[in-house]
Amino acid sequence: MAFDLLNPYPEIREGVAKLCAQFDLDYWARCDQDKHLASEFFEAMRDAGWLSITMPVELGGSGMPFGAVATMMQTVAESGGGWTATTAVHGYMFGPHSIVVHGTPEQKERMLRPLVTGAERPCFAVTEANTGSDTTRVKSRAVRDGDVYRLSGEKVWITGAAIADRMLILARTTPIEACARPIDGLSLFYTKIDRRHVDIRPIPKHGVETIASCVLNIDRLPVPVEDRIGEEGKGLRYLFDSINPERIMVAAEAIGIGRDALNKAARYAREREVFNRPIGQNQAVQHPLARNWMELEAANLMVFKAAALYEAGQPCGAEANAAKFLAAEAGHAACRQAMITHGGFGFSREFHVERLMRESMLPMLAPVAQSLALSYVAERVLNLPKSY
């Protein structure tokens, strides 16, 4: 499949857009208002084989590079579904990617095949309340006990945990005080969620309540040794093959939401007449929307530059962080301007932009804070002293 930076993976964009066209804006509004998981959309994506786009071919997947995922998820977001749509399939795309890259043949067969078929749901359990983005300081502990680890701790903002069968979870297997470096002593596991040992509580949210984000309290969860990904103590290194793809994917989704909001705003500006002229004839309306287009397209180039670097096995941390930062800013600005362009109607649910505005806050906050994305570039690219 040919790759064009200006039109990446056109066949994927066309196929996904065709599927998404089956779900109109009223469907997404109902999901949002009823706090109903977009299960019909999930089933359509599963049945069309999109859940397994990056999974190994030998397991029934498509074996596509991660830029294909970015294209797919951007198209989903741009279709009108926003994060209400993307979160229905989001967890299948980035979390298990560490297993795709680092899992043994036995693990790939056992762990990935149920994801290819949609028989199991995954979730990504890394963040903790008192450590936030400082992943090296996670307090969850996994203590070896014969053929199992006993895992205890608390995880927070674990989206999809309430309906997940397994979780990709990072925990300390060696106390940080006993490690030469903070990044050492962390291990990565993909294991079943045994609800006798895991208490799951949803967090009420500002938006995207179609899928719960949860607090997990874990008490001596038995994790088989064979559920550990790679070597003990090197889990954070493996996790980067989920973290960088996630930032690229979230950036692509933010662009998709921003484009959708911009298209809605431009259409309204062409059609809405005040003082016997379309409001889009006024430069005060035109110029902010034109700026939104420029910002979205510029950010999009960084998204696919980061994806191309990742696919080539090149360092891409700075580009992935930059893509996430720029796309989040551009997407949020476009959604805000769409509400302003609609005037009072932008605050109503009738024109669907208020939902996009709520959802556009997500990439501003996750999977990494905007300030930390800036700090990463300052330190790793500009060689400035670490600020924290």
C-alpha positions in Angstrom: 0.0 0.0 0.0 1.5 3.3 -1.1 2.2 6.0 1.6 1.5 9.6 0.8 2.3 12.2 3.6 -0.5 14.4 2.3 -3.0 11.6 2.0 -1.8 8.7 4.1 -3.3 5.3 3.6 -6.2 6.5 1.3 -7.7 3.0 1.1 -8.0 2.8 4.9 -9.5 6.3 5.0 -12.1 5.4 2.3 -13.0 2.0 3.9 -13.4 3.4 7.4 -15.3 6.4 6.3 -17.7 4.2 4.4 -18.3 2.1 7.6 -18.7 5.3 9.8 -21.3 6.7 7.4 -23.7 4.0 8.7 -23.8 5.9 12.0 -25.4 9.4 11.9 -25.0 12.3 14.3 -28.2 11.4 16.1 -26.7 8.0 16.9 -23.7 9.6 18.5 -25.9 12.1 20.4 -28.0 9.3 21.8 -24.9 7.4 22.9 -23.6 10.6 24.6 -26.9 11.5 26.3 -27.8 7.9 27.4 -24.2 7.2 28.5 -24.4 4.1 26.2 -21.3 2.5 24.8 -21.3 2.6 21.0 -21.6 -1.2 20.9 -23.2 -1.3 17.5 -20.3 0.7 16.1 -17.8 -1.5 18.0 -19.4 -4.6 16.5 -19.3 -3.2 13.0 -15.6 -2.3 13.3 -14.9 -5.8 14.7 -16.9 -7.6 12.0 -15.1 -5.6 9.3 -11.7 -6.6 10.8 -10.5 -3.1 11.8 -9.8 -4.1 15.5 -6.8 -6.2 14.3 -5.3 -3.7 11.9 -1.8 -3.9 13.5 -2.0 -7.5 14.8 0.3 -10.1 13.2 -0.9 -11.6 10.0 -0.3 -15.1 11.3 -3.0 -14.5 14.0 -5.5 -13.2 11.6 -4.5 -9.5 11.7 -3.6 -7.1 9.0 0.0 -6.5 10.2 -0.2 -2.8 9.2 2.2 -0.2 10.5 1.0 2.3 13.1 0.5 5.1 10.7 -2.4 3.0 9.4 -3.9 3.1 12.9 -3.5 6.8 13.1 -5.3 7.2 9.8 -8.1 4.9 10.8 -8.7 6.5 14.2 -8.5 10.0 12.7 -11.1 9.0 10.2 -13.4 7.7 12.9 -13.1 10.9 14.9 -13.6 13.0 11.8 -16.8 11.1 10.9 -18.8 12.9 13.6 -18.4 10.3 16.3 -15.5 12.1 18.0 -14.2 10.4 21.1 -17.6 8.8 21.7 -16.7 6.7 18.7 -13.0 6.3 19.1 -13.1 5.1 22.7 -15.3 2.2 21.7 -12.2 0.7 19.9 -9.4 2.8 21.3 -8.0 0.3 23.7 -7.4 -2.4 21.1 -5.0 -0.2 19.2 -2.2 1.0 21.4 -2.1 -0.9 24.7 -1.5 -4.4 23.2 1.1 -3.0 20.9 3.8 -3.8 23.4 2.8 -7.4 23.1 2.9 -7.3 19.3 6.5 -6.0 19.5 7.9 -7.8 22.6 5.7 -10.8 23.3 6.8 -14.4 22.8 5.1 -16.5 20.1 3.2 -18.3 22.9 2.1 -15.0 24.4 1.0 -13.5 21.0 -1.1 -16.6 20.3 -2.7 -16.6 23.8 -3.1 -12.9 24.3 -3.6 -11.4 20.9 -5.8 -13.8 19.1 -8.8 -13.1 21.4 -8.3 -9.4 20.6 -8.2 -10.1 16.8 -11.6 -11.8 17.1 -13.0 -9.3 19.6 -13.6 -12.2 22.1 -11.8 -10.2 24.9 -11.6 -6.6 25.8 -8.3 -5.0 27.0 -7.5 -2.0 29.1 -4.3 -0.1 29.9 -3.5 0.2 33.6 -0.5 2.4 34.2 -1.5 5.7 35.7 -1.7 6.1 39.5 -3.3 8.9 41.6 -0.1 10.0 43.4 2.4 9.6 40.6 0.5 10.9 37.5 2.9 11.2 34.6 5.9 10.2 36.7 5.7 6.6 35.6 9.0 5.6 37.3 7.4 6.2 40.6 4.4 3.9 40.4 3.7 2.3 43.7 1.9 -0.8 42.6 4.0 -3.8 43.6 4.2 -7.3 42.1 6.0 -9.8 44.5 7.1 -13.1 43.1 5.5 -16.1 44.9 6.6 -19.3 43.1 4.8 -19.4 39.7 2.8 -16.3 40.3 3.3 -12.7 41.3 1.0 -11.2 44.0 0.1 -7.7 42.6 -1.3 -5.0 44.8 -1.9 -1.3 44.3 -4.2 1.4 43.0 -4.6 2.5 39.4 -6.7 5.5 38.2 -8.2 6.7 35.0 -8.3 3.2 33.6 -10.7 3.6 30.7 -12.7 0.5 29.9 -11.7 -1.4 33.0 -15.3 -2.0 34.0 -15.9 -4.1 30.9 -12.4 -5.4 30.2 -11.3 -9.0 30.5 -7.6 -8.3 30.7 -5.3 -5.4 31.5 -1.8 -4.3 30.5 -0.4 -3.3 33.8 2.9 -1.8 35.0 4.1 -2.6 38.5 7.3 -2.5 40.6 9.0 -5.9 41.0 12.1 -4.3 42.7 11.9 -1.4 45.1 13.1 1.8 43.5 15.7 2.2 46.3 17.3 -1.0 45.2 17.6 0.1 41.6 20.5 1.8 39.9 18.1 4.0 37.9 14.4 4.9 38.4 13.4 3.3 35.1 14.7 -0.1 36.4 12.7 -2.6 38.5 9.4 -2.1 36.7 7.7 -5.0 35.0 4.9 -5.2 32.5 2.1 -7.8 32.6 -0.9 -8.6 30.5 -3.2 -10.5 32.8 -6.8 -11.4 33.6 -8.9 -9.1 35.8 -10.0 -11.3 38.6 -12.7 -9.2 40.3 -12.3 -11.1 43.5 -9.0 -9.2 43.8 -9.8 -6.1 41.8 -12.3 -3.5 43.0 -13.4 -1.3 40.0 -15.2 2.1 40.6 -16.2 4.4 37.7 -15.2 8.1 37.9 -18.0 10.6 37.0 -16.7 12.7 34.1 -17.2 15.9 32.2 -17.8 14.0 28.9 -17.3 10.7 27.1 -19.4 8.9 29.7 -20.2 6.2 27.1 -17.3 4.3 28.5 -16.2 4.4 32.2 -12.8 5.6 33.3 -12.2 3.8 36.6 -10.2 3.6 39.8 -8.8 0.1 40.4 -8.0 -1.1 43.9 -5.9 -4.3 43.5 -5.3 -6.6 46.4 -2.9 -9.5 46.0 -4.0 -10.3 42.4 -2.3 -13.6 41.4 -0.5 -12.9 38.1 1.1 -16.0 36.4 4.7 -15.6 35.5 3.9 -16.4 31.9 1.8 -13.2 31.8 4.9 -11.1 32.2 6.0 -9.3 29.0 9.8 -9.6 28.5 12.3 -9.7 31.3 11.5 -8.8 34.9 12.5 -5.2 35.7 12.6 -3.9 32.1 8.9 -3.3 31.7 9.1 0.5 31.1 11.3 -0.1 28.1 8.7 -2.4 26.6 5.9 0.1 27.5 7.3 2.7 25.2 5.9 0.6 22.3 2.5 1.4 23.7 3.2 5.0 25.0 4.6 6.5 21.8 1.9 4.9 19.6 -0.8 6.1 22.0 0.5 9.7 21.7 0.5 9.5 17.9 -3.0 8.0 17.9 -4.5 10.5 20.3 -3.0 13.3 18.2 -4.5 11.9 15.1 -7.9 11.7 16.8 -7.6 15.3 18.0 -7.0 16.4 14.4 -10.1 14.4 13.4 -12.3 16.0 16.0 -11.0 19.5 15.1 -11.6 18.9 11.4 -15.2 17.8 12.1 -15.9 20.8 14.2 -14.3 23.1 11.6 -16.4 21.6 8.8 -19.5 22.1 10.9 -18.6 25.7 11.6 -17.8 26.5 8.0 -21.0 25.0 6.8 -23.0 27.0 9.4 -21.1 30.2 8.5 -22.0 29.8 4.8 -25.7 29.2 5.5 -26.5 31.4 8.5 -27.6 34.9 7.4 -27.6 38.0 9.7 -28.1 41.5 8.3 -29.0 40.0 4.9 -25.6 38.4 4.4 -24.0 35.1 5.4 -22.0 35.5 8.6 -19.1 33.7 6.8 -18.7 36.8 4.6 -17.3 38.6 7.7 -13.6 38.5 8.2 -14.2 38.3 12.0 -15.8 34.9 11.3 -13.5 33.8 8.4 -10.1 34.5 9.8 -10.4 32.4 13.0 -11.7 29.5 11.0 -8.9 29.9 8.4 -6.4 29.9 11.3 -8.0 26.7 12.6 -7.5 25.0 9.3 -3.8 26.0 9.1 -3.1 24.8 12.7 -4.9 21.5 12.1 -3.0 20.8 8.9 0.4 21.8 10.3 -0.2 19.6 13.4 -1.3 16.7 11.1 2.1 16.7 9.4 3.8 16.3 12.7 1.5 13.4 13.5 2.5 11.5 10.5 6.1 12.4 10.7 6.1 10.8 14.2 4.3 7.8 12.8 6.8 7.4 10.0 9.7 7.6 12.4 8.1 5.0 14.7 7.4 2.7 11.8 11.1 3.0 10.7 12.3 2.0 14.1 13.8 5.5 14.6 13.6 7.6 17.9 10.3 9.4 17.8 9.7 10.6 21.4 10.1 14.3 20.6 7.9 14.0 17.5 5.2 12.0 19.3 5.1 14.5 22.2 5.1 17.4 19.7 2.3 15.8 17.7 0.2 15.3 20.7 0.8 18.8 22.0 0.1 20.5 18.6 -2.9 18.4 17.7 -4.5 18.8 21.1 -4.1 22.6 20.9 -5.4 22.8 17.3 -8.3 20.4 17.9 -9.5 22.2 21.0 -9.2 25.6 19.3 -11.2 24.4 16.4 -14.0 23.1 18.6 -14.0 26.3 20.6 -14.3 28.4 17.5 -17.0 26.1 16.1 -19.1 26.9 19.2 -18.4 30.6 18.9 -19.3 30.5 15.2 -22.7 28.9 16.0 -23.4 31.6 18.6 -26.1 30.6 21.1 -26.8 27.5 19.0 -23.3 26.3 19.6 -24.3 25.8 23.3 -27.3 23.7 22.3 -27.1 20.0 21.5 -28.9 20.5 18.2 -25.8 21.3 16.2 -23.6 18.7 17.9 -20.6 21.0 18.4 -21.0 21.2 22.2 -20.2 17.5 22.5 -17.1 17.9 20.4 -16.0 20.8 22.6 -16.4 18.7 25.7 -14.5 15.8 24.2 -11.7 18.1 22.8 -10.5 18.6 26.4 -9.4 15.0 26.6 -6.3 15.2 24.4 -5.4 18.4 26.3 -5.1 16.3 29.5 -4.1 12.8 28.4 -2.2 10.7 27.8 0.4 13.3 28.9 -0.1 16.8 30.2 0.7 19.6 27.7 3.3 21.0 30.1 5.2 17.7 30.2 5.2 17.4 26.4 6.9 20.8 26.4 9.3 19.7 29.1 10.2 16.6 27.1 11.1 18.6 24.0 13.0 21.3 26.1 15.1 18.6 27.8 15.6 16.0 25.0 15.8 18.3 22.0 17.1 21.6 23.3 19.3 20.0 26.0 17.9 22.3 28.7 18.2 21.3 32.4 15.5 19.0 33.7 12.8 21.2 35.5 11.3 18.6 37.8 
